[in-house]
Amino acid sequence: MVIHEHAYIFLKHNQDVTIFAGRGEESALPPGSKFRLIPEMDSQNERIEFLSKQLEQGEVPPNFEQMLREIYNVLSPVIEEFDHVIVHNIFTKHFNLPLTAALFRMLDEQIIKDCIAWCHDFTWTSPRSSSKVHPGYPWDLLRTYRSDLSFVTVSKQRQQTLAGLLEIPEELVHVVYNGVNPDQLLGLSSEASALIDRLELLESDLIILMPVRVTRAKNIELALQTAAMLKDNDIRIKLVITGPPDPHDSESMAYFQSLRNLRQNLSIKNEVHFVFESGPEIDTPYFIDNQIVGDLFRVADLMLMPSHQEGFGMPVLEAGLVGIPVVSTDVPAAEEIGKRDFLSFDSEDSPKEVAMLIMNWIEVSFRYRLRRRVRQQYTWESIYRQRIQPLLNLRP
């Protein structure tokens, strides 16, 4: 899974990606990946398995060097083409020691230019597998530090373990966490994902959704003023209004323009987004269907409905089903169906009062804080930008 997501994020950032493996097919990888099958890399290759059983008993088979050379001869001419090589677990796990030794030889001869040892697990410190390695060559390769290798672990705990195993300071081991893919986990459509990227929603502190059309009854002015108050309190907010004005109604378009003017006057152009003007083509009205609105619900932290009046208030039900908090005036869907399970305010309340209501919720919601931390720091996109890109010295 990690290798698949690495390939996906590298490709997204216009890097050429080739996966080397002992088994598998290119069709299993993200589109655009290249695949090179090298059977000798497979830990379950019949010849490798035979060697490994002897090695686990503390015996170096007579044909170990021959197997090493075979792997070296197959792998070195093709791996030499690459600027960066990421090696997962092979430098710390015992499943294919001829491959580990062959990679060491390629490093010695500088065939591999820049190499990262991505270390998820360690044989030498594992209660289940430490009995399968023994002092001396080639087992000691799995606990050998090399200054021409960049060592990476997936947690600080593993960083400490690996530093102890290699007998080096912890700061010589980088920590790059595993991540999540919001598109997959939240079931986002490609169109919604592109919209979310354009609006830079996932980098924000607070995503507020208003799934309403642009009409005076929706009291959108109060939402904009509340957004400005939240910004003044150092909250990086994104307020998204999904519905359009009526382009055929001059009054509706005049109201929309007044909201744009208010947004400009409040200096919240980067914080408040009307989907109507957020399409892939500048100055072209953009309309979305209910499926994309549903995608935005799953990304949002809360749903805001400051309406003066509503016949019912369907977004309250939608937010309830998705599981995000509702901040709303007493529209029928909130008062009659939502009971006490929503944050209530009066449409005549001041922006400061509404902002305080939201900030008080932020203070007590551990669920929101974890969600914000994950999307800001632990999506594959954020991990790539914050940790992987600097590690490889790749251009943004």
C-alpha positions in Angstrom: 0.0 0.0 0.0 2.8 2.4 0.9 4.7 1.8 -2.3 1.5 2.2 -4.3 0.8 5.6 -2.6 4.3 6.7 -3.1 4.1 6.0 -6.8 0.8 7.8 -7.0 2.0 11.0 -5.3 5.3 11.0 -7.2 3.4 10.8 -10.5 1.0 13.5 -9.4 4.1 15.7 -9.0 5.5 14.9 -12.4 8.2 12.5 -11.3 9.0 9.4 -13.4 8.4 6.3 -11.4 9.5 2.7 -11.9 8.7 -0.1 -9.5 11.2 -3.0 -9.3 9.8 -6.2 -7.8 10.1 -9.9 -7.9 6.4 -10.5 -8.7 3.4 -8.4 -9.7 2.0 -6.6 -12.8 2.0 -3.1 -14.0 -1.8 -3.0 -14.0 -1.7 -3.1 -10.2 0.1 0.2 -10.0 -1.1 3.8 -10.5 -1.5 4.7 -14.1 1.7 6.1 -15.5 3.9 3.8 -13.4 6.5 1.6 -15.0 7.2 -1.9 -13.8 10.2 -4.1 -14.0 9.9 -7.7 -13.0 13.1 -9.2 -11.6 12.2 -12.7 -10.3 15.4 -13.0 -8.3 14.1 -10.2 -6.1 11.2 -12.3 -4.9 11.7 -13.6 -1.4 9.5 -16.6 -2.3 11.6 -17.4 -5.4 12.4 -21.1 -5.2 16.1 -20.6 -5.2 16.0 -17.7 -2.7 13.8 -19.7 -0.3 16.3 -22.6 -0.4 19.2 -20.3 0.4 17.2 -18.5 3.1 16.4 -21.7 5.0 20.2 -22.4 5.3 21.0 -18.8 6.3 18.3 -19.0 9.0 20.2 -21.9 10.5 23.4 -19.9 10.6 25.0 -21.5 7.5 26.2 -19.4 4.5 25.4 -21.6 1.4 28.3 -22.3 -1.0 26.3 -20.7 -3.8 25.4 -17.5 -1.9 28.0 -15.5 -3.8 26.8 -16.9 -7.1 23.2 -15.9 -6.3 24.5 -12.4 -5.3 26.3 -12.0 -8.6 23.2 -13.1 -10.6 21.1 -10.5 -8.9 23.8 -7.9 -9.3 24.2 -8.6 -13.0 20.5 -8.4 -13.7 19.7 -5.4 -11.4 22.7 -3.1 -11.7 22.5 -2.1 -15.4 18.8 -1.0 -15.0 19.0 0.6 -11.6 22.0 2.7 -12.7 19.6 4.8 -14.9 17.8 6.3 -11.9 18.6 9.5 -9.9 16.9 8.2 -6.7 16.3 4.7 -5.5 14.0 3.9 -2.6 14.6 0.5 -1.1 11.8 -0.8 1.2 12.8 -3.1 4.0 15.6 -4.9 2.1 18.3 -3.3 4.2 16.8 -4.4 7.5 14.9 -7.6 6.8 16.4 -11.1 6.2 14.1 -12.4 3.5 16.5 -12.0 0.6 20.0 -11.6 1.9 21.7 -12.1 -1.6 19.6 -9.1 -2.8 20.7 -7.0 0.3 24.4 -7.9 -0.4 24.0 -7.1 -4.1 22.6 -3.6 -3.2 25.6 -3.0 -0.9 27.9 -3.9 -3.7 26.1 -1.4 -6.0 26.5 1.3 -3.4 30.2 0.4 -3.0 30.7 0.9 -6.7 28.4 4.0 -6.8 26.1 2.4 -9.3 23.3 3.6 -7.1 23.5 7.4 -7.0 21.1 8.4 -4.2 19.5 5.8 -2.0 17.0 5.8 0.7 16.6 2.8 3.0 12.9 2.9 3.9 12.8 0.8 7.0 9.4 -0.5 8.2 10.6 -3.5 10.2 13.9 -4.9 11.5 14.9 -8.6 11.8 17.6 -8.1 14.4 15.2 -6.5 17.0 12.1 -8.6 16.2 11.0 -11.2 18.8 9.7 -13.4 16.0 12.6 -13.3 13.6 15.8 -12.3 15.5 16.7 -16.0 15.9 17.0 -16.2 12.1 20.0 -13.9 11.9 23.5 -14.6 13.3 26.7 -12.6 13.9 28.9 -12.1 10.9 28.4 -11.8 7.1 25.9 -11.5 5.5 23.5 -11.1 8.5 25.4 -8.1 9.8 24.5 -6.2 6.7 21.0 -5.8 8.3 22.5 -3.7 11.1 25.1 -1.8 9.2 25.1 2.0 9.0 26.3 3.6 5.8 26.8 7.3 5.4 25.8 7.0 1.7 22.3 5.7 2.7 19.5 7.9 4.0 17.7 5.9 6.6 13.9 6.4 7.0 11.5 4.9 9.5 7.8 5.3 9.8 7.6 6.5 13.4 9.7 8.0 16.2 9.6 4.7 18.1 11.0 2.9 15.1 13.5 5.7 14.7 14.8 5.1 18.2 15.0 1.3 17.6 16.9 1.7 14.3 19.3 4.2 15.7 20.1 1.8 18.5 20.5 -1.1 16.1 22.8 0.9 13.9 24.6 2.5 16.9 24.1 6.0 15.5 22.4 9.2 16.8 18.7 9.4 16.3 18.9 12.5 14.2 20.6 10.5 11.4 17.4 8.6 10.9 14.5 10.5 9.2 10.9 9.9 10.3 8.4 9.9 7.4 5.0 8.7 8.5 2.6 6.7 6.5 -0.4 8.7 5.2 -3.9 8.5 4.0 -5.4 9.2 0.6 -8.5 11.5 1.1 -9.8 10.7 -2.4 -10.0 7.0 -1.6 -11.0 7.2 2.1 -13.7 9.8 1.6 -14.8 8.4 -1.8 -14.2 11.7 -3.6 -15.0 12.0 -7.3 -12.2 13.3 -9.5 -14.1 16.5 -10.1 -14.6 17.1 -6.4 -11.0 16.3 -5.7 -9.9 18.9 -8.3 -12.2 21.5 -6.8 -10.9 20.8 -3.3 -7.4 21.2 -4.6 -8.2 24.5 -6.3 -9.7 25.9 -3.1 -6.8 24.5 -1.0 -9.4 23.2 1.5 -7.3 20.4 3.1 -4.5 22.8 4.2 -7.0 25.0 6.2 -7.7 24.9 9.9 -11.5 24.9 9.5 -13.7 24.0 6.6 -17.2 25.4 6.8 -19.8 24.4 4.3 -22.9 26.3 3.3 -24.8 24.1 0.9 -27.3 26.8 -0.1 -28.2 28.9 -3.1 -27.2 32.6 -3.2 -30.4 34.3 -2.0 -31.0 37.0 0.6 -33.0 34.5 2.8 -29.8 32.6 3.4 -28.2 35.5 5.3 -24.9 34.9 3.7 -23.7 38.3 4.9 -23.6 37.0 8.4 -21.5 34.0 7.3 -18.9 36.2 5.6 -18.7 38.5 8.6 -18.3 35.4 10.9 -15.5 34.1 8.6 -13.7 37.5 9.0 -14.0 37.2 12.8 -12.6 33.7 12.8 -9.7 34.9 10.6 -9.0 37.7 13.0 -8.7 35.0 15.7 -5.9 33.4 13.7 -8.0 30.5 12.4 -7.2 29.6 8.8 -10.7 29.3 7.6 -12.3 28.2 4.4 -16.0 29.0 3.9 -17.6 27.3 0.8 -21.0 28.3 -0.6 -22.0 25.6 -3.0 -25.1 27.0 -4.7 -25.2 29.6 -7.4 -27.1 32.9 -7.8 -29.7 32.9 -10.6 -27.8 34.2 -13.6 -31.1 35.1 -15.3 -32.3 37.2 -12.3 -30.8 40.7 -12.1 -31.7 41.0 -8.4 -30.0 37.7 -7.6 -26.9 38.7 -9.5 -26.9 42.1 -7.8 -27.0 40.4 -4.4 -24.2 38.1 -5.4 -22.1 41.1 -6.4 -22.8 42.7 -3.1 -21.5 39.6 -1.3 -18.3 39.7 -3.5 -17.9 43.4 -2.6 -18.4 42.6 1.1 -15.8 39.7 0.8 -13.3 42.2 -0.7 -14.0 44.8 2.0 -13.5 42.2 4.8 -10.2 41.0 3.2 -11.4 37.4 3.1 -11.1 36.7 -0.6 -8.8 33.7 0.1 -11.1 32.5 2.9 -14.5 32.6 1.3 -15.3 30.7 -1.9 -18.4 30.6 -4.1 -18.4 27.4 -6.1 -20.2 29.4 -8.8 -16.9 31.2 -9.6 -14.5 28.4 -8.7 -14.5 26.3 -11.8 -11.5 25.0 -13.8 -12.0 27.9 -16.3 -11.7 31.4 -15.0 -14.7 33.7 -15.5 -16.9 30.7 -16.5 -19.9 30.0 -14.2 -19.5 26.7 -12.5 -22.3 24.4 -11.4 -22.0 21.2 -9.4 -24.4 18.4 -8.9 -25.6 16.7 -5.6 -22.8 14.1 -5.8 -20.1 16.8 -5.5 -22.0 18.5 -2.8 -22.0 15.2 -1.0 -18.2 15.0 -1.5 -17.9 18.5 0.1 -20.0 17.4 3.0 -17.5 14.6 3.7 -14.6 17.0 3.6 -16.2 19.8 5.7 -15.7 20.2 9.5 -19.1 21.7 10.0 -22.2 23.0 8.2 -23.4 26.5 8.7 -26.9 27.7 8.0 -27.5 31.3 9.2 -30.8 31.6 7.3 -33.4 34.2 8.2 -36.0 31.7 7.1 -36.3 28.1 5.7 -39.3 26.1 4.7 -37.4 23.0 6.0 -33.6 23.1 5.8 -32.5 19.8 4.1 -28.8 20.5 4.7 -29.3 19.8 8.4 -30.3 16.2 7.6 -27.5 15.8 5.2 -24.9 17.1 7.7 -26.5 14.8 10.4 -26.1 11.7 8.1 -22.5 12.5 7.2 -21.7 13.2 10.8 -20.5 16.8 10.9 -21.8 19.4 13.4 -24.6 21.7 12.5 -24.4 25.4 13.3 -27.8 26.9 12.5 -30.6 29.2 13.2 -33.8 27.5 14.4 -35.0 26.3 11.0 -37.6 23.5 11.2 -35.2 20.7 10.3 -32.9 21.8 13.1 -35.4 22.6 15.7 -37.9 19.8 15.2 -35.6 17.0 13.9 -32.2 18.1 15.2 -33.7 18.6 18.7 -30.8 19.8 20.9 -28.1 18.1 18.8 -26.9 21.2 17.0 -25.3 24.5 17.8 -28.1 27.1 17.7 -28.0 30.9 17.3 -30.4 33.7 16.2 -30.1 35.2 12.7 -29.8 38.6 14.4 -26.8 37.5 16.5 -23.6 39.4 15.9 -20.8 37.8 13.8 -18.7 37.8 17.0 -21.3 35.8 18.8 -21.5 33.2 16.0 -17.7 33.1 15.8 -17.4 32.5 19.6 -20.0 29.7 19.3 -17.8 28.0 16.7 -14.5 28.6 18.6 -16.0 27.2 21.7 -16.8 24.0 19.8 -13.3 23.9 18.4 -11.9 24.0 22.0 -13.9 20.9 23.1 -14.0 18.7 20.0 -11.1 16.2 20.0 -12.6 14.7 17.0 -12.2 17.9 15.0 -8.7 18.5 16.2 -7.5 15.0 15.2 -9.2 15.4 11.8 -7.5 18.7 11.2 -4.1 17.3 12.2 -4.5 14.3 9.9 -5.5 16.4 6.8 -2.8 19.0 7.4 0.1 16.7 8.2 -0.8 13.1 7.4 -2.3 13.0 3.9 0.1 11.7 1.3 0.1 15.1 -0.3 1.2 16.9 2.9 3.7 14.1 3.7 5.2 14.5 0.2 5.5 18.3 0.4 6.7 18.4 4.0 9.0 15.4 4.2 9.6 13.4 1.0 10.3 16.3 -1.3 13.0 17.8 0.9 14.5 14.4 1.5 15.0 13.8 -2.2 15.8 17.5 -3.0 13.0 17.4 -5.6 11.8 20.6 -7.2 8.3 21.7 -6.0 
